[in-house]
Amino acid sequence: MANAVQKISLSPSRDIPFNKLVLAQTNVRRIKAGVSIEELAASIARRGLIQSIHVRPVLDAGGKETGMFEVPAGGRRYRALEMLVNQKRLAKTASIPCVVGNSSGPIAAEEISLAENIEHAPLHPLDQYRAFKNMRDKGMSEEEIAAAFFISTSVVKQRLKLAELSPALLEIYADDGMTIAQLEAFAVSNDHARQEQVWEAIKNSWSKEPYQIRRMLTENTVRASDKRAVFVGLERYEAAGGEVLRDLFQSDDGGWLQDVPLLERLVTEKLQMMADEIASEGWKWIEIAVSFPYGATNGLRELESTPIALASDEQATLAALRDEFEKLQAQYEEANELPDEVDQRFGEIETAIKSIEARPVRFDPAEIARAGVLVSIDTDGAPLVERGYVKPQDEAPVTPEGDNDPGIDGSGVSATGSNQRAVITIGGRPVDPDDEEEDGIKPLPDRLIMELTADRTLALRDKLANDPATAFLAVLYKFVRDTFSRYSAQGAAMEVFVRGAVFPVQSEGLRDTIYARSIKARHDAWEKRLPGDVADLWKTLSALTGAEQSELFAHCASFGVNALYERADRYGNGAISTHGVQQRLADADRLARAVRLDMIDAGWRPTVGNYLGRVTKSRILEAVREGAGEAASQLIDHLKKGDMAKEAERLLADSGWLPEPLRFADGDVGAVDTNAGDEDETLPEFLAGDNNVALVDQEEKQLDATE
C-alpha cells in the first residue's frame, strides 16, 4: 500500500494594526538596493499594499504571545508604511495584511527573510516594455505612465519604442539571442522587414556590434546635419510627408531623413524659387545646383560691384559692437580661459558684425544684362548666391582705345553717330563689313598690317629683353588678366599665359577643402585691391611694392600648376603621351619638394568619398595595415566593402596615411630636403613600368566586381 502524501499547511493571514508591528533584527537585507523607500511609499499610496508582510508573534520570557509582531521579511514595505504614518497619510492603527508565521517552528526567521529575497524573480525587460505598451493602448499617456512608475518620460518613450520592434526580433531577444544594446540599435528604424533583413545578414557573423546595425539601417538615408536637410528644414520636410528616423538611445545629430527623393525634390523647388526671385533683377542666365565643382567659374569674368552704403543707425550699431569687442578683448587678454558667458558674447558680437558688414552690392545694369548667377547651397546649409559672371560669348564688343562713346547700350554704337562701326557677331564669328565707297579711305590690307606688326613685334621683343623689371611687370600684368575673371584675357600682347588646369574628375568635397578655401580667400583679397577696369590695371600693378608684386605673381602662377594624372594613349596618339604624363608628375614631385608640400598638413584625410569607397577591399586593408597596423586591419577584414570603407575611415583619421599618388616618389608623405637634386627621376610605383595601363584596367574590373 502506497504511503499517503503528507499535506502541508500554510501560515494563516490576518490584518494587524501597524502600531503592533516592529522590524525584526533577523531581516537579512542590510544594503539599500532597487526601488527607494520614498518611491515604494508613493507606490503604496497610489496602488495600496500589493504584497502582504510576513510576521511572527513576539513571545515573552515564558513563551507567551505579547500581542506584538516582528517583521523578519518585508522590511522595506514596513519602512515605507512607517514613512506614510509619519507623513500623517496613514493611521497608526491602520490594518496591515500579514502572513503570521510560527515563532517556535523549525524554520529560522533568517531563512524566511533570505528565501523571500532570493526567490524573487525580476521581471524580464520585454515584459515591462509590453506592459507599458498595453497601458498606453488603454489610454494612459507617456507622461502618466512615467509618473505612475516614478521614471522619466524619455525612459518610457525608449521602452515603448523597443516594444514596437519586429515581433520576430523581440522573440529572439526574449530567448537571449541578442543583447539589449543590439535591440536598441534596431529601434532606429520603423521598418520591420528591414530590421529582420539586417538581422539575417549579421546573425551568423562574429561581429554584431550595435553601430554596425545602425549603419546598415540608415545607409540609404540622409543625416539631418546634411547641408540639403539644413537648407530645406526638417519642418518643411516632415510637413511634406517625409519621415525622420531618430535614435532614442544615442545622440543622433538630429536623426536621418528617410525619403531621399522627397528631400531632393524639396531642395530643387527651393532653389528654383530663389532663382525666380533673382531673375527679376534682370540677369541673362541663372544656373542652380546643390553644389558647383571647384573651378566652375574658370573662364568667366566676374563683374565689379559697389557695396550699398550703411545707414546711419547701422553705422552706429557697428561702431558700438566694435567698441564692445575691443573692450572685452582688452579685459580678458591675459586670461587663460574665457568665462562661458563672455565666450558666448564674443560669438554674438562677431556674428552681428559679420551680418552688418555683409552688405548687398550694386551692379551696372548694362553689365547685368549680359551676366549670370550661380545659385547653390553652402557647406552649412545656407543659400549661396554668386552673382555677376559673364561668359566669354556674352562679352561686349571691344571698343578701341581713345573712343569715349561706348554707345547708349554699351555696344559701341553711339546715339549721335560715329565712324566706329559696331562689331556684329554671329555664332561668335565677325561678319565682314560692307565695302566702303570707292572714293573713301579704305582700311589697310590685312597682309600689309601683318608685315608691319611683325617688325614691331621683333623690335619690342629685343627692347623688353634688355629691361628685366618691365618684363617682370608685363608677365605679371598678363598673369593677372589670365587669373582674375573680371578681366578678359583675350587680346593681350604677351603670349605667356597662365592656363589653369580644369578638374574633369574630382571628389565631391574638393570645393570645401582647406586648400581650396585658402586659395579662394587669397583670390578674393586681391580682387578687392585690383581695379575694375583693365585700362587701370597696369598703373595699379606698377604702384605695388616689390614684395606685393612678388606675392601677386606667385598667386597667379599657382593657377598654372598641373599635377594631374590622366589616362593617356600609350601609343602617343592622344593629346599627351604616357611618357608625357610620367614626366609631368615627376616635375610636379620636384615642385612639391621645393615648396615642402605635406598633404597631411594641408588637411587631406582618407574618407569613403575621396578614396576608401573607390578602391577594392584589398586596397582598403593595405591602407589600414600601413596606417594603423596589422591588428587594426584584422578587425575589419571580415566586413563587407561598404562597412569596411567606413570603419577604415575612422581608423585612418589621425594616422597620417596617404595613398601613393599623394606621396613623394620615394614614398615619403611629408616635406623633404629642398636641396634634392633634379637628377632624381624616380617615378611613383603606380606609374612605373610599361604594364601600367593594363594593371589599372585590371584593378578597375576587380573594383567593379566587388561593387
Secondary structure as UniProt FT lines:
FT   STRAND          13..17
FT   HELIX           18..20
FT   STRAND          21..23
FT   TURN            25..26
FT   HELIX           37..47
FT   STRAND          53..59
FT   TURN            61..62
FT   STRAND          65..73
FT   HELIX           75..86
FT   TURN            87..88
FT   TURN            92..93
FT   STRAND          95..100
FT   TURN            103..104
FT   HELIX           109..118
FT   HELIX           125..137
FT   TURN            138..139
FT   HELIX           142..148
FT   TURN            149..150
FT   HELIX           153..163
FT   HELIX           167..174
FT   TURN            175..176
FT   HELIX           180..186
FT   TURN            187..188
FT   HELIX           192..202
FT   TURN            203..204
FT   HELIX           210..217
FT   TURN            218..220
FT   STRAND          222..223
FT   TURN            224..225
FT   HELIX           227..232
FT   HELIX           234..239
FT   TURN            240..241
FT   STRAND          244..245
FT   TURN            253..254
FT   STRAND          256..257
FT   HELIX           260..279
FT   TURN            280..281
FT   STRAND          285..288
FT   TURN            294..299
FT   STRAND          301..302
FT   STRAND          306..307
FT   HELIX           312..331
FT   TURN            332..334
FT   HELIX           340..357
FT   STRAND          361..362
FT   HELIX           365..368
FT   TURN            369..370
FT   STRAND          372..377
FT   TURN            379..380
FT   STRAND          383..390
FT   HELIX           392..394
FT   TURN            401..402
FT   TURN            408..409
FT   STRAND          425..426
FT   TURN            427..428
FT   STRAND          429..430
FT   TURN            438..439
FT   HELIX           446..465
FT   HELIX           468..483
FT   TURN            485..486
FT   TURN            490..491
FT   TURN            508..509
FT   HELIX           510..512
FT   HELIX           514..529
FT   HELIX           534..536
FT   HELIX           537..543
FT   HELIX           546..558
FT   TURN            559..560
FT   TURN            570..571
FT   HELIX           578..594
FT   TURN            595..596
FT   TURN            599..603
FT   TURN            608..611
FT   HELIX           612..614
FT   HELIX           617..628
FT   HELIX           630..636
FT   TURN            637..638
FT   HELIX           641..652
FT   TURN            653..655
FT   HELIX           660..662
FT   TURN            665..666
FT   TURN            674..675
FT   TURN            678..679
FT   TURN            685..687
FT   TURN            690..691
FT   HELIX           692..706
//
